[in-house]
Amino acid sequence: MIDSTGAVVVLARGSLAGDTAHLAVRVALALPLGGSRVVLALVDAAAALALPEADPGGRGSQLARELESLTEDEEVPILVERDSLVRLGFGDRGLRRGAVAVDGEELRRVCLMARSCLVL
């Protein structure tokens, strides 16, 4: 169970072929620099970012480094909606280090408890 009280939740739901999922990762990287506690939540198509082999739009190595930066020292938890993974056909796949699968109800609770929720 993630305590998101006072945190900023960055909710990524965009397609990996576009820029919104990548933008969400960059926002999640930038916010802690200003002192904010951050949780990155991945839903819908963006849930695929939780897979270790995700290669969105050919930017895989850069994005992989950015995702690894988020989870270093467990600074930014990455939550991925379990139902989104199942809908994408990835329900039985392992997740990248630092990513945790949660159900939709837990994700809603995290957003409700947060100081703010940015949806990209």
Beta strands, then each sheet from edge to edge (+ up, - down):
strand 1: 8-12
strand 2: 38-42
strand 3: 78-81
strand 4: 99-102
strand 5: 116-119
sheet 1: 4+ 3+ 2+ 1+ 5+
end
